[in-house]
Amino acid sequence: MRYNIYRKVLGLAVAALTFVACSDTWDEHYEGTISGAHEGSIWQAIKNNGNLSNFASVMEATGYDKSLASSQVFTVFAPTNDQFSAAEAKALIDEFNRQKGKVSDEDNSVVKEFVQNHIALYNYSVADTYNDTIVLMNGKYANLRNDGIGESSFLPGNVNQLYNNGLLFVIDKKIEYFPNIFEYFRMDSDLDSIRNFLYSGDLLNSDRATPLFYKKTFLPERSVAGGIENGRTVYLDSVFRQENSLFGRLGRLSTEDSLYWMVAPSNAVWKQLVEEYAQYFNYEDNVDRLLTVGNRDSLTYSNTRLAIVNGTVFSRSYNPDEALQDSALSTAAALSYSNRRWMWGSDTLSYYQYYNPLEPGGVMYNTEDHECSNGKVMKVMDPADWNFDKSQTFCQQIVVEAEDRSSIQDMTKTLDARKDTIYSLTTENINVNSDSKYYGKVSGNTFVEFSPVVATINNTVTFNIENVLSNMGYDIYVVTAPALAADSNATDVQRLPTILRATLNYHTQDGKLKSDRVVSSVKTDDASKGYYPDSVNYVKLAENYKFPVSNYGLYEEKSQISLSIETQVTNSQQRNKLYTRTMRIDCIILKPHEE
């Protein structure tokens, strides 16, 4: 595949650069044959060569004439006028000037894709049998041989030309710029929508002036130092790498030494998905009070689009060809059962993992593929071919573990003998032993026993429910554990069932708190519903329940969506040992409803 020529161990490349940078005898690097030292700088040589005048005009217009005249060491690959015309040079200069003032010079596409694509820091001489990979000034890898670089060839007699600040090679045509995945988005008009999102804040590539994820990182090791002023290094030429905070989630899509495949929606696909997904990220009108960054509109905007792109990137390091015949693990997938339990509350869930990806109906089926320097973009043109089901990605089961310290929002309070307010329930985390028949049937093999401090009153526990989607139907359960899961010798009284009542609490569109009694009374020994005192019971509280507003991505000490579980046992029922006011709660589950 074409991009394989760019694959090289990064450590070797860095080591080579370090060696060259520190060596005073750089003319012997790689034992290349130097064609004799010439007076002056590389820039003087370019300027004095009439067949390089078009190349020189671009260097001068972009300010790189000053860099190439400095004491910094470079290797320059200059195309002749025969294959790089005056019209091409003028078009580049015009584009550079069009972008000037809108973006910094280091972000100017002409600098990055043409100027820095023909320059390498330090010197690289070639020998008769030379063949290696070097790093150009823009971070791109290029195959350097004794007869050329990339798909460009050296002109006879114009190899290893030594000047006082480096080497000059004259080539027959310009070096092709090979975009990485992130860069490819701004070069394909079919992908304007995803580009607009990923490049938010870039004045040239997005209509959103406010940055969401896009940022720049300064690279001093690849910048041209000009001296020290006031104790600080001043750079003649500053090199930056475009970064995006999303890359920590999606994958290093702008990194040249990584290899990814990304399935990307065309504008038509993107438009349809945004229209469908926006309803799931509807926030209350005054949600801004909860945000430290952004506002309601930006929250809906970003989360709707993140729902599209999450799970569409695949690292080839753990998706080799043979693995893809069976399944594909995206960068958002959990790679181990323990991670599944930690991320999603169950090791049976496999979000962002897709089976038979290359077969009809698979996520990589019928895509239009475009090779990039660090992998390829797999473009989906027709909405009918977008095979990422939301039930495999962002539409996830929510599991609230009772033993999680942050899960409990509140419990019933009472007054003690000194009239101090105390909780009317005690809590004890119970671990299920590995030799118990209930082992593996209780989530995380831990549940919480809520025991009443005052035996004559019913009590309530309220659980925080986070990351709920709006307008998404949920089947809601409370999972109860039996006394035998804690103690195989539990007495008959300890094994008594209980009676529960459940209330959902949430905010309306205008931010007002509303409570909805979803279950008035349910017995955990109701055999007609499949509930038994000595079983782990999945007690259904609501079916296809939809919340009007989402709290997805809102991290509050007191969640705006909560579930209150309350005992409804009468004193007579407790006195006659029919039911108990002790609750043994394993977890709360909100499962997306399936028709």
Residue, then its C-alpha position, 0 to 999 in steps of 0.5 A: m500500500r502506498y503509505n507503507i513507504y512512510r512507516k519507519v521507527l520514530g526512535l531511529a529517525v529521532a536518533a539520526l537527527t540528534f546525531v546530525a545536529c550534534s556533529d561538527t562533521w555533518d558532511e560525513h553523515y551517512e557517508g554520502t559523497i559531497s560534491g565539494a563545498h561552495e561559498g555562501s548559503i543555500w539561499q544564495a545558491i537558489k537565488n543565483n540559479g535561474n532554473l530555480s527562480n520559480f521556487a525562489s519566488v515562493m521561498e521569498a514570498t513566504g519569508y523562508d529566504k531569511s531562514l535559508a540564509s541563516s546559520q541553521v542547517f537545512t537540506v533543501f530539495a528544489p524543483t526546477n522551472d521545467q516542472f514547477s512553472a511561474a503560474e504554479a508559483k504565483a498561485l501558491i503566492d496568491e494563496f499564501n497572501r489570501q491566508k495571511g492574517k487569517v492564520s499564522d504563517e506556520d498554519n498557512s497551507v502553502v508553508k506546510e504543504f509546499v515550503q516545508n515539504h521541500i526542506a528538512l532540518y539538518n543535512y542528509s547526504v546520500a551515498d550510491t546505495y542510500n535508501d532511508t526515511i527522513v522527516l521533512m520540516n512539516g513532519k512528513y516522512a519521505n523516502l530518500r534514496n541515492d537517486g531521488i526523494g519520494e517520486s521526485s528524481f535528482l538531476p545529475g550533478n545536483v546531488n549533495q551540493l554543500y553550502n555553509n548552512g547545509l545541502l541543496f538537491v535539485i529535483d525534477k519535480k515538486i515533492e507530492y504532499f501526502p496528507n494525513i487523515f486529519e488534513y485530508f478532511r480539508m481537501d475533500s469537499d464531500l467532507d466539509s461537514i466533519r471538517n467544519f466540526l473537527y477544525s472548529g476555531d480555524l478561520l479557514n476550515s470552519d465557520r465556527a470561530t470559537p475553538l472546540f477541540y483544535k489547538k496548536t503545539f509549539l515544537p522547539e526542536r523543529s524550530v529555527a532558533g535565532g539567539i537569546e533575548n532577555g534570557r529567552t530563546v528567540y526563534l527565526d522560524s517557529v514550527f507548530r504541530q496542529e493538535n486536537s484534543l479529540f485525538g486522545r479519544l478518537g486516535r492521533l489522526s494528525t500523527e505521521d508515525s501512527l496508522y489508522w482507518m477512519v470511516a467518515p460520513s459525507n455531507a449528506v450522511w452527516k446532515q441526516l445523522v445530525e438531524e436524527y441525533a440532536q433530539y438526544f442531546n436536548y438540555e434544559d434552557n438554563v443549563d448554562r449555570l452548570l457549565t464552566v465552558g461553553n453554553r447550551d447551544s455548544l453542548t448540544y452542537s458538540n455532543t450531537r456530532l461526537a455521537i457521530v464520530n466516536g467509534t469510527v476510528f480504527s487503529r491498525s495496530y490491533n486491527p490487522d487484516e486477519a482480525l478484521q475478517d471477524s470484528a473491528l475494535s474502534t479506538a472507543a472500544a473497551l479492550s478487556y472485560s475488566n474495562r467493559r465492567w469499569m466503563w459500562g457496568s457489564d463485561t457482556l456489553s461491547y460498544y464500539q466493537y463491530y462484527n463482520p465489518l467488511e461484509p454487507g451491512g458492516v461498518m466498512y462495507n461499500t466505502e470509498d477509500h482514500e489513502c493518507s500518510n497515516g492510514k486511510v479515510m473510508k468515505v461513506m457517500d450514501p446514508a443507506d450505507w452508514n452502518f453504525d447503529k446508535s445502539q452499538t455506539f452512544c445509545q448505551q445502557i446506564v448502570v448505577e452501582a449502589e455501592d459506588r459512593s457517588s451513586i447515592q444522592d440522599m437518604t431519609k433522615t430522622l432525629d436521634a435521642r439528642k434531636d440531632t438529624i441523622y440518616s434513618l438507614t445504615t448502609e453496608n456493602i456486601n461482597v458475594n463470596s466466590d463459592s456462593k451460588y449467587y457469585g457472578k449473578v450480582s453486578g460486580n459481586t457487591f450490593v448494598e444492604f440498607s437497614p432501617v435505624v427506626a424499625t417503625i418507618n419506611n425509608t427512601v434512598t435516592f440515586n443519581i442517574e447520569n448521562v441520560l439521553s433526552n427523548m430516548g426510551y429506557d426500560i428502567y430496573v432496580v436489581t435487588a439481591p437476596a439475603l442468601a447472597a450475603d449469608s448462606n445461613a440467613t434466617d427466615v426473617q432475614r430472607l423476607p421479601t420487601i415492597l417497593r415504591a419508585t419515583l423518578n425525579y428530573h428537570t423539565q425544559d424550563g429547569k423546574l424539578k418534576s417527580d413522577r411516581v412510576v411504581s406505587s407498590v411492587k412486591t419482590d415476591d410477586a411470582s406472577k412477575g418472576y420475582y422471588p425472595d431468594s433470587v436476584n430480581y430485576v424489578k421493572l419500574a418503567e418501560n420505554y420511559k423518555f426524559p424531556v431533557s438530557n444530563y449527558g456530560l453534566y457532572e453534578e454533585k446532585s444529579q438533576i435526574s434521580l431515582s428514589i426507591e422507598t419501602q412500602v411495608t406496613n407495621s402489621q406486615q413487618r410485625n407478622k413477619l410477612y415483609t421487611r423494611t431492609m432493602r438489598i440493592d445491587c444496582i439501577i439499570l436504564k436499558p435503551h428500549e427495543e421494540 
